[in-house]
Amino acid sequence: MKNKPIYVEIPIQATIDEVWRMTQKPELHEQWDLRFSSITYLTKKSEDDPQSFLYETKLGCWVKVAGWGKSIGTHNKKDGSMTSSLHFGTDQKISPICEGKGYWQYIPADNGTTFLTQYDYDVRYGLFGRLLDIFFRPIMGWATALSFDVLKRWIEKGESPRSQYVRFIINTIVTMLFFFVWLYHGLIPKMIAKHPEEVSMLSSLTSLEGTAAVKGVGIIGVLEILFAVVWLLYRKKRHLLVLQMIAFPVLTISALIASPSFSLHPFNPITFNASLWVLSIISFLLATDLPSATSCKRSRKGES
C-alpha cells in the first residue's frame, strides 16, 4: 500500500511576492527549512529552463546527504496564485529517499497568503525501504510543518530562524531533562530503593510511621513518574514550568523542616532544588511563542 503524500498548509500575513521571495531565494530558504542545510542554484542556459540546484542536508557527526533538484515557477493571472513545481532526488545510499516530486503553492487570501506544499517520493531498498518509510515519512512531514511555522514567524514577527530553532532546541533539552529528573527520583529512591531518608522525611512531615510511611513514599514515587510522563505529553510546557517554580521552593522548605541536617550534605536539596528552580524560570522566559508543527494544516479540506 502506497503512503499518502505529505501535505502542509499555513496562512501567512504577507503578500505573495514577499512569501515567494523568502522561499525562492536559496540564501533565505536554507535558513528556515530544516530539510536543507545549503542550497546552491546552478546557472540556467536560458530563462525558459527549469532552475536546477544542488542541496545538502547535514545529519550530524559529519554525515550529510547531497542531492539535486529542479524547480519551475508559474503564475496564474486569473486568481493571482503562484506555483513552484519541484523534482528532486539523491544518489546517496544513506538516504531512504531516491527521487520525488511536489510543489509549493501561494494563494491570495484576505489576511495575506496561504502557503502550502504537497510532495511525494520513492524509496530505495524495496520492502525494507517501505517499512522504514512508515517512520521516516511522519518525521519529514513534521520537519516540513515546523519549518513552515518558523518561516511564518520570521515574516510576521521578525525573529530569525536561527533564534527560533535555538529556543526550540533548548525547550526540547529542558523537557527531556525534567522528564529524567522526575522519572529517576520517582522510580529509583522512592519505588525501587525505598531509601530510608525518603521514608524518614515523610515520617517527619506527617503522622505516617513504619510500613505506612514506606507505602506513602511509594505513592509519591508513582505521582512523580506520572508527572514525568506529563512532561513528555503535555504541549503547554510553560504551565508545567510555573508549577515547578512554585513546587521547588516548597519541596526545599519541606526537606529542611523534616531534617535541617540535609543542608550539610553534598548535593543537598537546597542546591539541587535551587538549580532546578532557576532553570525553570529561565526556561519559562525562553518558551514564549515557540514554533510548532501543530500550527499547520496537515491534510486538505475534506481529507482525514
C-alpha positions as CSV (number, residue, x, y, z in Angstrom):
1,M,0.0,0.0,0.0
2,K,1.4,3.4,-1.0
3,N,1.7,6.0,1.7
4,K,-0.2,9.3,1.4
5,P,1.8,12.3,0.0
6,I,3.0,14.8,2.6
7,Y,0.8,17.9,2.8
8,V,1.4,21.1,4.8
9,E,-0.5,24.4,4.7
10,I,-0.2,27.6,6.7
11,P,-1.6,31.1,6.5
12,I,1.0,33.9,6.4
13,Q,0.2,37.6,6.9
14,A,2.2,38.9,4.0
15,T,1.9,39.4,0.2
16,I,2.5,36.6,-2.2
17,D,5.6,38.4,-3.5
18,E,7.1,38.5,0.0
19,V,6.5,34.9,0.7
20,W,7.8,34.0,-2.8
21,R,11.0,35.9,-2.1
22,M,11.6,34.3,1.3
23,T,11.1,30.8,-0.2
24,Q,12.7,31.1,-3.6
25,K,15.9,32.8,-2.7
26,P,18.3,30.0,-1.7
27,E,20.2,32.1,0.8
28,L,16.9,32.7,2.6
29,H,15.3,29.3,2.0
30,E,18.2,27.4,3.6
31,Q,17.8,29.4,6.8
32,W,14.3,28.3,7.7
33,D,13.9,24.9,6.1
34,L,15.0,22.0,8.4
35,R,15.3,19.7,5.4
36,F,18.1,21.6,3.8
37,S,21.4,22.9,5.2
38,S,22.5,24.5,2.0
39,I,21.0,25.2,-1.4
40,T,23.1,26.3,-4.5
41,Y,21.4,27.4,-7.7
42,L,23.1,26.4,-10.9
43,T,23.3,28.8,-13.9
44,K,20.5,28.4,-16.4
45,K,21.2,28.1,-20.1
46,S,18.1,30.1,-20.9
47,E,15.3,31.8,-19.0
48,D,12.8,29.1,-20.0
49,D,14.8,26.3,-18.5
50,P,13.9,24.9,-15.0
51,Q,16.0,26.2,-12.2
52,S,18.5,23.4,-11.3
53,F,20.1,23.4,-7.9
54,L,22.2,21.3,-5.6
55,Y,21.4,20.8,-1.9
56,E,23.0,19.3,1.2
57,T,21.4,18.2,4.5
58,K,23.6,17.7,7.5
59,L,22.6,14.8,9.7
60,G,25.2,15.4,12.4
61,C,28.5,13.8,13.2
62,W,29.9,15.0,9.9
63,V,27.3,12.9,8.0
64,K,25.4,14.7,5.2
65,V,23.2,13.9,2.3
66,A,23.7,15.7,-1.0
67,G,21.2,15.8,-3.8
68,W,19.9,17.6,-6.9
69,G,16.7,19.4,-7.7
70,K,14.8,21.2,-10.5
71,S,12.1,23.8,-10.0
72,I,9.9,25.9,-12.3
73,G,7.6,28.7,-11.2
74,T,4.2,29.6,-12.8
75,H,1.8,32.4,-12.3
76,N,-2.0,32.2,-12.6
77,K,-3.2,35.6,-13.7
78,K,-6.9,34.8,-13.1
79,D,-6.7,34.2,-9.4
80,G,-3.3,35.7,-8.7
81,S,-1.9,32.4,-7.3
82,M,1.7,31.2,-7.9
83,T,3.1,27.7,-8.1
84,S,6.6,26.3,-7.9
85,S,6.9,22.7,-9.1
86,L,9.8,20.6,-7.8
87,H,11.6,17.5,-8.9
88,F,14.3,16.3,-6.5
89,G,16.4,13.3,-5.7
90,T,19.7,11.9,-4.4
91,D,22.1,9.1,-5.4
92,Q,23.5,8.6,-1.9
93,K,22.6,5.3,-0.4
94,I,22.3,6.7,3.1
95,S,19.1,8.5,2.1
96,P,15.9,6.4,2.2
97,I,14.6,8.9,-0.5
98,C,15.5,8.0,-4.0
99,E,13.5,10.6,-6.1
100,G,10.4,12.6,-5.6
101,K,8.2,15.4,-7.0
102,G,6.0,18.0,-5.4
103,Y,5.0,21.7,-5.5
104,W,4.7,24.8,-3.5
105,Q,1.6,26.9,-4.0
106,Y,1.0,30.6,-3.0
107,I,-2.7,31.5,-2.9
108,P,-4.1,35.0,-2.2
109,A,-6.1,35.3,1.0
110,D,-8.0,38.1,2.8
111,N,-5.3,38.3,5.5
112,G,-2.3,37.6,3.3
113,T,-1.2,34.4,1.6
114,T,-2.0,30.7,2.1
115,F,1.3,28.9,1.6
116,L,1.1,25.2,1.0
117,T,3.1,22.2,-0.2
118,Q,2.4,18.7,-1.3
119,Y,5.1,16.2,-2.2
120,D,5.8,12.5,-2.5
121,Y,8.8,10.4,-3.1
122,D,10.0,6.9,-4.0
123,V,12.2,5.0,-1.5
124,R,15.1,2.7,-2.1
125,Y,15.8,-0.8,-0.6
126,G,12.4,-2.3,-1.7
127,L,10.3,-3.7,1.2
128,F,12.8,-2.6,3.8
129,G,12.6,0.9,2.5
130,R,8.8,0.9,2.5
131,L,8.8,-0.3,6.1
132,L,11.4,2.3,7.1
133,D,9.2,5.0,5.4
134,I,6.4,4.2,7.9
135,F,8.6,6.0,10.5
136,F,10.6,8.3,8.2
137,R,7.6,9.9,6.4
138,P,6.0,11.3,9.6
139,I,9.3,12.8,10.5
140,M,9.6,14.5,7.1
141,G,6.0,15.8,7.5
142,W,6.8,17.2,11.0
143,A,10.0,18.8,9.8
144,T,8.2,20.5,6.9
145,A,5.4,21.8,9.2
146,L,7.8,23.1,11.8
147,S,9.8,24.8,9.1
148,F,6.7,26.4,7.7
149,D,5.8,27.8,11.1
150,V,9.4,29.2,11.5
151,L,9.0,30.9,8.1
152,K,5.7,32.4,9.2
153,R,7.1,33.8,12.4
154,W,10.2,35.1,10.6
155,I,8.0,37.0,8.1
156,E,5.3,38.2,10.6
157,K,7.3,38.9,13.7
158,G,10.9,39.3,12.5
159,E,12.5,36.7,14.7
160,S,15.3,35.0,12.8
161,P,15.0,31.2,12.1
162,R,18.3,30.6,14.0
163,S,16.9,32.2,17.1
164,Q,13.6,30.3,16.8
165,Y,15.4,27.0,16.4
166,V,17.8,27.7,19.3
167,R,14.8,28.3,21.6
168,F,13.1,25.2,20.3
169,I,16.1,23.0,20.9
170,I,16.6,24.5,24.4
171,N,12.9,23.7,25.2
172,T,13.4,20.2,23.9
173,I,16.5,19.6,26.1
174,V,14.8,21.0,29.1
175,T,11.8,18.8,28.5
176,M,14.0,15.7,28.4
177,L,15.9,16.8,31.5
178,F,12.8,17.3,33.7
179,F,11.4,14.1,32.4
180,F,14.5,12.3,33.5
181,V,14.7,14.1,36.9
182,W,11.1,13.3,37.9
183,L,11.3,9.8,36.5
184,Y,14.5,9.0,38.3
185,H,13.5,10.4,41.6
186,G,10.1,8.7,41.5
187,L,11.5,5.3,40.4
188,I,14.9,4.8,42.0
189,P,15.0,6.3,45.5
190,K,11.2,6.0,46.2
191,M,9.9,2.9,44.4
192,I,12.9,0.6,44.0
193,A,15.3,1.5,46.8
194,K,12.7,2.9,49.2
195,H,15.5,5.0,50.6
196,P,15.5,5.4,54.4
197,E,16.0,9.1,54.1
198,E,12.9,9.4,51.9
199,V,10.9,7.4,54.5
200,S,12.3,9.4,57.4
201,M,11.5,12.7,55.7
202,L,7.9,11.7,55.1
203,S,7.5,10.5,58.7
204,S,8.8,13.8,60.0
205,L,6.3,15.8,57.9
206,T,3.3,13.6,58.5
207,S,1.9,11.1,61.1
208,L,2.9,8.1,59.0
209,E,5.2,5.6,60.5
210,G,6.7,2.2,59.5
211,T,5.0,0.4,56.7
212,A,2.6,3.2,56.1
213,A,5.4,5.6,55.5
214,V,7.1,3.2,53.1
215,K,3.8,2.9,51.2
216,G,3.4,6.7,51.2
217,V,6.9,7.1,49.7
218,G,5.9,4.6,47.0
219,I,2.7,6.6,46.2
220,I,4.7,9.8,45.9
221,G,7.1,7.9,43.6
222,V,4.2,6.9,41.3
223,L,3.0,10.6,41.3
224,E,6.5,11.8,40.3
225,I,6.6,9.2,37.5
226,L,3.2,10.3,36.2
227,F,4.4,13.9,36.3
228,A,7.5,12.8,34.2
229,V,5.1,11.4,31.6
230,V,3.1,14.6,31.6
231,W,6.3,16.4,30.7
232,L,6.5,14.3,27.5
233,L,2.9,14.5,26.5
234,Y,1.6,17.9,27.6
235,R,2.2,20.6,25.0
236,K,1.9,23.8,27.1
237,K,5.3,23.4,28.9
238,R,5.1,26.9,30.4
239,H,2.2,25.6,32.6
240,L,4.5,22.8,33.9
241,L,7.3,25.3,34.5
242,V,5.0,27.5,36.5
243,L,4.1,24.5,38.7
244,Q,7.8,23.8,39.2
245,M,8.5,27.4,40.1
246,I,6.1,27.0,42.9
247,A,6.9,23.4,43.8
248,F,10.7,23.6,44.2
249,P,10.8,26.2,46.9
250,V,8.0,24.3,48.8
251,L,10.0,21.0,48.4
252,T,13.2,22.7,49.7
253,I,11.5,24.2,52.7
254,S,9.8,20.8,53.5
255,A,13.1,19.0,53.3
256,L,14.8,21.4,55.7
257,I,11.8,21.2,58.1
258,A,12.0,17.4,58.0
259,S,15.7,17.3,58.6
260,P,17.8,20.5,58.9
261,S,21.0,18.4,58.6
262,F,20.2,17.8,54.9
263,S,21.6,21.3,54.3
264,L,25.1,20.0,55.2
265,H,25.1,17.1,52.7
266,P,26.9,17.4,49.4
267,F,24.4,17.9,46.5
268,N,21.8,18.7,49.1
269,P,18.1,19.7,48.5
270,I,19.0,23.4,48.7
271,T,21.5,23.5,45.9
272,F,19.7,20.8,43.8
273,N,16.2,22.4,44.0
274,A,17.6,25.9,43.7
275,S,19.3,24.9,40.4
276,L,16.1,23.4,39.0
277,W,14.1,26.4,40.2
278,V,16.4,28.8,38.3
279,L,16.3,26.6,35.3
280,S,12.5,26.6,35.4
281,I,12.5,30.4,35.4
282,I,14.9,30.7,32.5
283,S,13.1,28.0,30.5
284,F,9.7,29.8,31.2
285,L,11.1,33.0,29.7
286,L,12.6,31.3,26.6
287,A,9.5,29.1,25.9
288,T,7.3,32.1,24.9
289,D,5.7,31.6,21.5
290,L,7.8,28.7,20.3
291,P,7.4,27.5,16.7
292,S,5.3,24.4,16.4
293,A,4.4,21.9,13.6
294,T,0.8,21.9,15.1
295,S,0.3,25.4,13.6
296,C,-0.1,23.9,10.2
297,K,-2.8,22.0,8.5
298,R,-1.6,18.5,7.6
299,S,-4.4,17.5,5.2
300,R,-6.6,19.0,2.5
301,K,-10.1,20.1,3.3
302,G,-12.3,17.0,3.3
303,E,-9.4,14.6,3.8
304,S,-8.9,12.7,7.0
